[in-house]
């Protein structure tokens, strides 16, 4: 009798349904559950171990899953877990995985086992900030830097690296203890005080330097985050880069002739005055933009508040109308059951039909009222936003007109300085020597009218 190993399998609907039935209620309760149908989105735990699975598939329905067991298969890639955002416990041990991937969306994950695979680098776990237990023993991890990567997981308390080449390093245990000071268990053993003291003594200065660098990096990241948020706010207000000299600087960027003209006697003071006045005008636009953004935001909030209140009020009136109609219907039903006279009964039935028609007309009237209310709200919102935008554009156009006037005035004064400088050069009356190329630019500027 010969034995043949099962062929690797792709996870399919049949396999998933079978697993759910096997792990679900048994007996009569199981029959009832099977008859009612399998609701994947209601399953909380799922075991798919020892099934010779090669490819993970069809898992996107299990949105409520908190525990998933996929150990002892032949899985080569971590995939198909994107929708399992409620997962807390995941076992992928004893597979053929070479690269950590596909875990980014599992932000609630606390316990992860990748034991006995073919992984050489601990990576791509950045979003798993709730990770409490990580088992990644019996892999191919050989570089101590992998331990440093784990410093970002502040809740990590249990780590298993046993069976990796990294464990052959002479100072492996105290290195891990030093650089992961919050770790409680390493390779299934409690870290004792003696080990912690040895680690502190050997790596104190290196760890302190790393902590200092990490703090600086964190502060830089936070500063950049704040800067990005401010820039986005300015963009939303349509006034980005107008809260300083950015516009002025852009006017002279990559302009070698402007740099040369700035060297002329008296030009420095002129440029400083021009820059100061231009920046002040830009700041006026900037402040107005932020103020307008606040007004627009308030208007949008008011729009949604009014819309929701109108709908809610209409729903309350409709619900009350329906309740009144239902009470009247029940009362008439009781009365009709006690009537023996046919003509009188027919009169009551006719009255019921009239009340039903009236009920329908009342609901339709309420709906039409709501439509009218919402149309008025929309029109008011559109008019208010249009007025705000129009007023802001008009204000900015007025400021830009002042900017143009300021620029023209600056050019006239610049021309006067260039002419005066050129005249002194011709008469050899210039007290300070200026380079020939500056004098040439000065002459060119004086010829521009």
C-alpha positions in Angstrom: 0.0 0.0 0.0 1.6 3.3 -1.1 1.0 6.7 0.6 0.7 9.8 -1.5 1.0 13.3 0.0 -1.9 15.7 -0.6 -1.4 18.3 -3.3 -1.1 21.9 -2.0 -4.5 23.6 -2.0 -5.9 27.1 -2.6 -8.2 28.3 0.1 -11.8 28.2 -1.3 -15.4 28.6 -0.2 -15.9 24.9 0.4 -12.9 24.7 2.7 -14.0 27.7 4.7 -17.6 26.5 5.0 -16.4 23.1 6.2 -14.1 24.7 8.8 -16.9 26.8 10.1 -19.3 23.9 10.4 -16.6 21.8 12.1 -15.9 24.5 14.7 -19.5 25.7 15.1 -22.2 24.4 17.4 -22.9 20.7 17.1 -26.0 18.6 17.4 -29.4 20.2 17.0 -27.9 23.7 17.4 -25.5 22.9 14.6 -28.4 21.8 12.3 -30.3 24.9 13.0 -27.2 27.1 12.3 -26.5 25.3 9.1 -30.2 25.6 8.0 -30.1 29.4 8.6 -27.0 29.7 6.5 -23.4 30.6 7.3 -22.8 34.3 7.9 -19.0 34.9 7.3 -19.1 38.4 8.8 -20.4 37.0 12.1 -17.5 34.5 12.6 -15.1 35.5 15.4 -12.6 32.6 15.3 -11.4 30.4 12.5 -9.0 27.4 12.5 -7.4 26.5 9.1 -4.4 24.6 10.4 -3.1 21.3 8.9 -5.0 21.7 5.6 -2.0 21.9 3.2 -3.0 25.5 2.1 -0.7 27.1 -0.4 -2.6 30.3 -1.2 -4.7 32.4 1.1 -8.0 33.4 -0.5 -11.7 34.2 0.2 -11.0 35.7 3.6 -12.3 39.2 2.9 -15.8 38.3 4.1 -14.6 37.6 7.7 -14.7 41.3 8.8 -15.4 40.4 12.5 -12.7 37.8 12.9 -10.5 38.3 16.0 -8.6 35.0 15.9 -7.2 33.2 12.8 -5.1 30.0 12.9 -3.2 29.2 9.7 -0.3 27.2 11.1 1.1 24.0 9.6 0.3 24.6 6.0 2.6 25.4 3.0 1.7 29.1 2.7 4.4 31.1 0.9 2.9 34.6 0.9 0.9 36.6 3.5 -2.0 38.0 1.5 -5.7 38.4 1.5 -6.0 39.8 5.1 -6.8 43.4 4.2 -10.4 43.3 5.5 -9.6 41.5 8.7 -9.2 44.8 10.6 -10.5 43.3 13.9 -7.9 40.6 14.1 -6.2 40.3 17.5 -4.5 36.9 17.2 -2.8 35.5 14.1 -0.9 32.2 13.8 1.2 31.7 10.6 3.7 29.3 12.1 5.1 26.3 10.3 4.7 27.6 6.8 7.1 28.6 3.9 6.9 32.3 4.3 10.1 34.2 3.3 8.9 37.9 3.5 6.8 39.7 6.1 4.1 41.5 4.2 0.3 42.0 3.9 -0.2 42.9 7.5 -0.6 46.7 7.3 -4.3 46.9 8.0 -4.2 44.6 11.1 -3.8 47.6 13.4 -5.5 45.8 16.4 -3.2 42.8 16.2 -1.7 41.9 19.6 -0.4 38.3 19.2 1.5 37.3 16.0 3.3 34.0 15.4 5.6 33.5 12.4 7.5 30.7 14.1 9.3 28.2 11.8 9.2 29.9 8.4 12.0 31.2 6.2 12.1 34.9 7.2 15.5 36.7 7.2 14.4 40.2 8.0 11.9 41.6 10.6 10.2 44.4 8.6 6.8 45.8 7.5 5.2 45.7 10.9 5.1 49.4 11.5 1.3 49.7 11.7 1.0 47.0 14.4 1.6 49.3 17.3 -0.6 47.2 19.6 1.7 44.2 19.2 2.2 42.5 22.6 3.5 39.1 21.6 5.8 38.2 18.7 7.0 34.7 18.0 9.5 34.6 15.1 11.8 31.8 16.2 13.2 29.1 13.9 13.6 31.4 10.9 16.7 32.8 9.1 17.3 36.0 11.0 21.0 36.7 11.3 21.5 40.4 11.9 21.2 42.1 15.3 19.8 45.2 13.6 16.5 43.3 13.4 16.2 43.7 17.2 16.6 47.5 16.9 13.6 47.6 14.5 11.5 46.2 17.3 12.1 49.3 19.5 9.2 51.1 17.9 6.7 48.6 19.4 6.2 50.1 22.9 3.7 47.4 24.0 5.9 44.4 23.1 6.4 42.3 26.2 7.1 38.7 24.8 9.5 37.9 22.1 10.7 34.6 20.7 13.8 34.5 18.5 15.0 31.1 19.5 16.4 29.0 16.6 17.6 31.9 14.5 21.3 32.4 13.6 21.1 35.7 15.5 21.0 33.6 18.7 24.5 32.4 18.1 25.9 35.9 18.8 27.9 36.0 22.0 26.0 38.8 23.6 22.6 38.1 22.0 20.6 37.9 25.2 21.9 41.0 26.9 21.9 42.9 23.6 18.1 42.2 23.2 17.5 43.1 26.9 19.4 46.4 26.6 17.7 47.6 23.5 14.2 46.3 24.3 14.0 47.4 28.0 10.3 46.9 28.3 10.5 43.2 27.3 9.4 40.7 30.0 9.9 37.3 28.3 12.6 36.4 25.8 12.6 32.9 24.2 10.0 31.6 26.6 12.0 32.7 29.7 11.5 35.6 32.1 14.2 38.2 31.9 15.8 38.4 35.4 17.3 41.4 37.1 20.8 40.1 36.8 20.5 40.0 33.0 19.0 43.5 33.0 21.9 44.9 35.1 24.5 43.2 32.8 22.7 44.6 29.8 22.6 48.1 31.3 26.3 48.0 32.2 27.4 46.9 28.8 25.2 49.0 26.5 24.2 52.0 28.6 25.9 54.7 26.6 25.0 53.2 23.2 21.3 52.9 24.3 21.3 56.5 25.6 22.7 57.8 22.4 20.1 55.8 20.4 17.3 57.2 22.7 18.6 60.7 22.1 18.6 60.2 18.3 15.1 58.7 18.4 13.9 61.6 20.4 15.3 64.1 17.9 13.8 62.0 15.0 10.4 62.0 16.8 10.5 65.7 17.4 11.5 66.3 13.7 8.6 64.1 12.6 6.1 65.9 14.9 7.4 69.3 13.7 7.0 68.2 10.1 3.5 66.9 10.8 2.5 70.3 12.3 4.1 72.1 9.3 2.1 69.9 6.9 -1.1 70.5 8.8 -0.5 74.3 8.7 0.2 74.2 5.0 -2.9 72.2 4.4 -4.9 74.8 6.3 -3.4 77.5 4.3 -4.2 75.7 1.0 -7.8 75.2 2.2 -7.9 79.0 2.6 -6.2 79.5 -0.8 -3.4 81.6 0.8 -0.5 79.2 1.0 3.0 80.8 1.1 1.5 84.3 1.6 2.3 84.6 5.3 5.9 85.8 4.7 8.3 87.0 2.1 7.8 83.9 -0.2 6.1 85.9 -3.0 8.8 88.6 -2.9 11.5 86.0 -2.9 9.9 84.2 -5.9 10.0 87.5 -7.9 13.8 87.6 -7.8 14.6 83.8 -7.7 17.1 82.7 -10.3 17.5 86.3 -11.6 21.3 87.0 -11.8 20.7 90.6 -13.1 18.6 91.4 -10.0 21.4 90.1 -7.8 23.9 92.4 -9.6 21.6 95.5 -9.4 21.3 94.9 -5.7 25.0 95.8 -5.4 24.4 99.3 -6.6 24.8 102.1 -4.0 21.5 102.8 -2.3 19.8 99.7 -3.7 19.9 97.6 -0.6 17.7 100.1 1.4 15.3 100.3 -1.5 15.0 96.6 -1.7 14.4 96.3 2.0 11.6 98.8 1.9 10.0 97.1 -1.2 10.3 93.7 0.6 8.7 95.0 3.8 5.8 96.6 2.0 5.2 93.6 -0.3 5.3 91.2 2.6 2.8 93.4 4.6 0.3 93.3 1.6 0.8 89.5 1.3 0.0 89.1 5.0 -3.2 91.1 4.6 -4.3 88.6 2.0 -3.2 85.7 4.2 -5.1 87.0 7.3 -8.2 87.6 5.1 -8.0 84.1 3.7 -7.9 82.5 7.1 -10.8 84.6 8.3 -12.8 83.7 5.2 -12.0 80.0 5.7 -13.4 80.2 9.2 -16.6 81.8 7.9 -16.9 79.2 5.1 -16.4 76.4 7.6 -19.0 77.9 9.9 -21.4 78.2 7.0 -20.9 74.6 5.9 -21.5 73.4 9.5 -24.6 75.6 9.7 -25.9 74.1 6.4 -25.6 70.5 7.6 -27.1 71.4 11.0 -30.1 73.0 9.4 -30.5 70.2 6.9 -30.3 67.5 9.6 -32.7 69.4 11.8 -35.2 69.9 9.0 -35.1 66.2 8.2 -35.3 65.1 11.9 -38.3 67.5 12.5 -40.1 66.1 9.5 -39.4 62.5 10.6 -40.8 63.3 14.0 -44.0 64.8 12.6 -44.4 61.8 10.2 -43.8 59.3 13.0 -46.4 61.1 15.2 -48.9 61.1 12.3 -48.3 57.4 11.8 -48.8 56.7 15.5 -52.1 58.7 15.6 -53.3 56.9 12.5 -52.4 53.5 14.0 -54.2 54.2 17.2 -57.3 55.4 15.4 -57.2 52.3 13.2 -57.0 49.9 16.1 -59.9 51.7 17.8 -62.1 51.5 14.7 -61.2 47.8 14.3 -62.4 47.1 17.8 -65.6 49.1 17.1 -66.2 47.4 13.8 -66.0 43.9 15.4 -68.9 44.8 17.6 -71.2 46.2 14.8 -73.8 43.8 13.5 -75.7 46.2 11.2 -74.3 45.8 7.6 -75.0 49.4 6.5 -73.4 50.8 9.6 -70.4 48.5 9.1 -70.0 49.7 5.4 -70.1 53.3 6.6 -67.3 52.6 9.1 -65.3 50.9 6.3 -65.8 53.9 4.1 -64.6 56.1 6.9 -61.5 54.0 7.3 -60.7 54.3 3.6 -61.1 58.1 3.9 -58.8 58.2 6.9 -56.2 56.1 5.1 -56.4 58.5 2.1 -56.0 61.5 4.5 -53.0 59.8 6.2 -51.4 59.3 2.8 -52.0 62.9 1.8 -50.6 64.2 5.2 -47.4 62.2 4.7 -47.1 63.5 1.1 -47.7 67.0 2.3 -44.9 66.6 4.9 -42.6 65.3 2.2 -43.3 68.3 0.0 -42.7 70.6 2.9 -39.4 69.0 3.6 -38.4 69.4 -0.1 -39.3 73.1 0.1 -37.4 73.5 3.3 -34.3 71.8 1.9 -34.5 73.9 -1.3 -34.6 77.1 0.8 -31.6 75.9 2.8 -29.7 75.0 -0.4 -30.4 78.4 -1.9 -29.4 80.3 1.2 -26.2 78.2 1.4 -25.3 78.8 -2.2 -26.0 82.5 -2.0 -23.9 82.9 1.2 -21.0 80.9 -0.2 -21.2 82.9 -3.4 -21.2 86.2 -1.5 -18.2 85.1 0.6 -16.2 83.9 -2.4 -17.0 87.0 -4.4 -16.1 89.3 -1.6 -12.8 87.6 -1.0 -11.9 87.7 -4.7 -12.7 91.4 -4.8 -10.6 92.1 -1.7 -7.7 90.1 -3.1 -7.9 91.9 -6.4 -7.7 95.2 -4.6 -4.6 94.1 -2.7 -2.9 92.8 -5.9 -3.6 96.2 -7.5 -1.7 97.7 -4.6 1.1 95.2 -5.2 1.4 96.2 -8.8 1.5 99.9 -7.9 4.2 99.1 -5.3 6.2 97.2 -7.9 5.9 100.0 -10.5 7.0 102.5 -7.9 10.0 100.3 -7.0 11.0 100.0 -10.6 10.9 103.7 -11.1 13.1 104.3 -8.0 15.4 101.5 -9.1 15.8 103.2 -12.5 16.6 106.5 -10.8 19.4 104.8 -8.8 20.7 103.0 -12.0 20.8 106.3 -13.9 22.5 108.2 -11.1 25.1 105.4 -10.7 25.7 105.3 -14.5 26.2 109.1 -14.5 28.7 108.9 -11.7 30.6 106.1 -13.5 30.8 108.2 -16.6 32.1 111.2 -14.7 34.4 109.0 -12.5 32.6 110.4 -9.5 31.6 107.1 -7.9 33.3 106.8 -4.5 33.1 103.0 -4.5 34.3 100.8 -7.3 31.7 98.4 -8.8 32.4 95.4 -11.0 32.1 95.9 -14.8 29.2 93.5 -15.1 27.3 95.4 -12.5 27.9 98.7 -14.3 26.8 97.0 -17.6 23.5 95.8 -16.0 23.1 99.3 -14.6 23.4 100.8 -18.1 21.0 98.3 -19.5 18.5 99.1 -16.8 18.7 102.8 -17.5 17.9 102.2 -21.2 14.6 100.5 -20.2 11.8 103.0 -20.2 
